[in-house]
């Protein structure tokens, strides 16, 4: 059994793809809970992280 999943011309490890899908699912649930888009949630989380690092 292959350990890679191909999407278009890119290859991803199954583990990485599962982690990415799990994170996307969490982002979608958080966005629905807050009533905002996934992009707005990502921007908010990135801004929080960047402020904490300064």
C-alpha positions as CSV (number, residue, x, y, z in Angstrom):
1,X,0.0,0.0,0.0
2,X,1.3,3.4,-0.9
3,X,2.0,6.0,1.8
4,X,1.4,8.9,-0.6
5,X,-1.8,10.5,-1.9
6,X,-1.6,12.4,-5.1
7,X,-3.7,15.6,-5.7
8,X,-3.0,17.0,-9.1
9,X,0.7,16.9,-9.6
10,X,1.5,17.0,-5.9
11,X,2.2,14.1,-3.5
12,X,1.2,14.2,0.1
13,X,1.9,11.6,2.9
14,X,-1.2,10.1,4.2
15,X,-0.3,11.3,7.7
16,X,0.1,14.9,6.6
17,X,-3.1,14.8,4.6
18,X,-5.0,13.5,7.6
19,X,-3.6,16.1,9.9
20,X,-4.4,18.9,7.4
21,X,-8.0,17.6,7.0
22,X,-8.4,17.4,10.8
23,X,-7.2,21.0,11.2
24,X,-9.5,22.2,8.4
25,X,-12.4,20.5,10.1
26,X,-11.5,22.3,13.4
27,X,-11.3,25.6,11.5
28,X,-14.6,25.1,9.9
29,X,-16.3,24.2,13.2
30,X,-14.8,27.2,14.9
31,X,-15.9,29.5,12.1
32,X,-19.4,28.2,12.2
33,X,-19.5,28.6,16.0
34,X,-18.3,32.2,15.6
35,X,-20.4,33.0,12.6
36,X,-17.5,34.0,10.4
37,X,-15.7,32.7,7.4
38,X,-12.7,30.3,7.6
39,X,-10.5,33.0,6.2
40,X,-11.5,35.4,9.0
41,X,-10.8,32.7,11.5
42,X,-7.4,32.0,10.1
43,X,-6.5,35.7,10.0
44,X,-7.7,36.1,13.6
45,X,-5.6,33.1,14.8
46,X,-2.5,34.3,12.9
47,X,-2.9,37.8,14.3
48,X,-3.1,36.4,17.8
49,X,0.0,34.2,17.3
50,X,2.0,37.1,15.9
51,X,1.1,39.4,18.7
52,X,2.1,36.8,21.3
53,X,5.5,36.4,19.6
54,X,6.3,40.2,19.7
